[in-house]
Amino acid sequence: MTEEIKVLLVDDHQIIIDGLQSLIENAEGIRVISQANNGREALEILKILDVDVVLMDIDMPVMNGLDAAKIIHENYAETKVIILSVHGDRALVKELIKMGVDGYLLKNASKDELLNAIKRVASGDRYFSSDVTVSLMNDEPANSKTLTKSGLKLTVREIEILKLIAEGFTNKEIGEQLFISHRTVDTHRTNLMKKLNINNVAGLISFAIKNNIIQ
């Protein structure tokens, strides 16, 4: 992106906001333009400032991050929301994915992961912490040659690639793990997206959750 990504930090602990500010302030192409201590304050700020990405905690007084994220999603379509939390609970993450949040990071994320998440979400992608996506994955391998869900048939190979994509691996890395070329992985990815009518990784994760591919 050629313009700076304008970020709003939302957390009820000032030490967390200060820490995030220090991590972001020297990053090229990203600028923190405001802060809020709860969801209600964040919504008031969005009325007067043009914000690209809201980086927001879940547990806050007055209005929590979940309620605020829902309102932002409904009323500020161009503003992206990344939830930042200590919680990695599967049920919570599944609910957030269904809500359509743009990203989810655990508070133990590294500086590089934080900045990467902001940039990817601002560019229109969705980003979920690798720790979060791994926690959603079903460790049990498929025990049949095909899996039929919602009238769609996925092969074991497609399921393998779907899981690895959700874990955040690149085509090259997936190819190395499965001993196939990255071009073959790209073909499978394209076929998956066409077959499922999905355009991004978050959509693939959501499909897997809804169809019990991910437990």
N, C-alpha and C positions, 0 to 999 in steps of 0.2 A: 504494500500500500504506500502511496506517495505521501499522504497526509498522516499526521500524528493520530494515533489511536487514543481517544479521550476516555479515561477510566474513572469510575466512581467507586470508592472503597466504602463498604458498609459492614461494620462490626461494632458490638457494644463494648468491646475492650480496646481502649486507646492504644495499648501497647502492641496489639495485633495490627492496628491501622498504621502505627508508626513503623513497625517492622516491614509491612508490605510497601509502604511509601519508600523506605530506604532501598528495598530490592528493585523497585521499578524506576526510581527517579533518574538513574543514569542510563536506562535502557533506550537505545535508539528507536525512535518512532512511536514511543509510548509515553503518555503524560497523565499523571493523576490530576484531575481538575477539581475534585471535591471529595468530601468525606461525610458520612452519616453514621449515627449510632443505632439506628433501627430501620425497619422497613418503611415506616411512615415518613421518617425524615428523607429517606431515599426517594420516595414518590414525590415529595415536595420539591426536591432538587431537580427531578426530571421535568417538572413543569416549567422550569426556567433555564435549564442548561441542556445543551445537546450532548448526550453521552453515548459513546459507542459500546462500551462494555461496563457492566456492573459486576463487581467482584464482591460477593455477599455471603455472610455467615448465615446459618440456619437459626440457631437459638439466640433470639434477641427479645428484649421487652417491647411493649407497645404493639409492634407488629413483627412477626417472625419472617425469616427469609423465604419460606415456602409460600406464604400468603402474598408477600410482596412480589415474588417471582411470577406468580400467577397473574397478578394485576399488570405487571410490566409486559408480560407476554401478550395480554389481551389489548393493552392500550398503547404500547410503545413498540410496535413491530420491528423497528429498525434498531432497537437497543438490545444487545445480547446480554445474557445473564450467565455468569459462572458462579456456581455455589462452591463455597470454600468451607469445609467442615472437618471436625475430628471424627465424624461418624462415617463408617464404611458399611453400615447395615444394608443388607441386600434389599429388604423390602422398601427401605427409604429410597435407595438408588433406583429401583424399578419404578417407583411412583414418580420420581423426578423425570425419568426418561419418558414416561407416559405424558407428563405435563408439558414436555417439550423444552426443558431447559437446555441451554446451549453448551454447558460444560459443568463438570464436577471435579473438584480437586480436594484431596485430603490436605490438612494443614501441615503435614510433614513433607509436602512436595518440595522439590529443590527449586532454586531460583530459575534454572534453565527451563524446568518443566512449567513453572508459573508463566514465564514470559512467552514460551512456545504456545501455551494454552490461550493466552490473551490474543496473540497474533493470529492463531488459527481460527478462533471463534470470531474475531473481528472480520476476517476474510470470508466468513460464511460457512465454515466448517463447524462441526461439533467436536468437543474434546472431553474425554473422560479419563481420569487418572488411570494409569496402568494398574495400580493396586486395586482400584475399584473394578475395572473390567475383568481382571483375573479372578477376583472374588466371586464374580457372577458366573464364571465358566463352569460347565459340568465336566468334572474330571473323568467321568465314565465314558469310554469310547463307544461309538455307535456299534451295535452288535448285529446290524443287518446291512445289507448292501444298499438299501435305499430307505429314506424316511419320508413319509407322506404327511404333510401338514397343510391344512387349509386348501386341500385339493392340489397342492404343489409337491413335486417329488424332488428331494435333494439326495444327491449321492453322498457316500461316505467321504469322498475327497472334497466335495463342496462343503460339507459340515466341518471337516478339518480346517479348511481355508477360512471359513466363516469365523471359527473360534480364534484362529491366529490373527486375523484382521482385527477382531475385537480386542485382542490383547495388545494391539498397537504395533505389531511387526510390519515392516515394509515388505513389498513384493520380493525383494532380493533376499531378505531374511527368511521369509516363508519358503522360498524356493530352496534355500540352503537346508532348512529343517526337513523338508519333504523330498529333497533330492530331485527337484524339478527346476526348470529354468524360470527366471522371473517373468519371462513373456508368457509362459504357461499359467503362472499364477495370475497375471493380469487378465488373461482370457477367462479364467475361472471367476475372477472378481466381477468382470464385466457381465458374464453370463448370470451370476448370482443377482446382480443389481437389476438386470433386465427381467429375469424370472420372477423376482419378488417386487418389481416396480419400486425400487428403493434407490435413493441418490446419495446416501452418505453412510458413514460407519455407525452413527448413532441409530439410524434406521435399521441397520442390520442387527444391532444389539437388541433393539426393541422387538424386532420380529422373532429373534431367538427366544427372548423372554416370554412373549405372548404364546409361543408354540412349544414351550417347555423343552427347547433345545438347550437352553441355559437354565440351570436350577437356581 
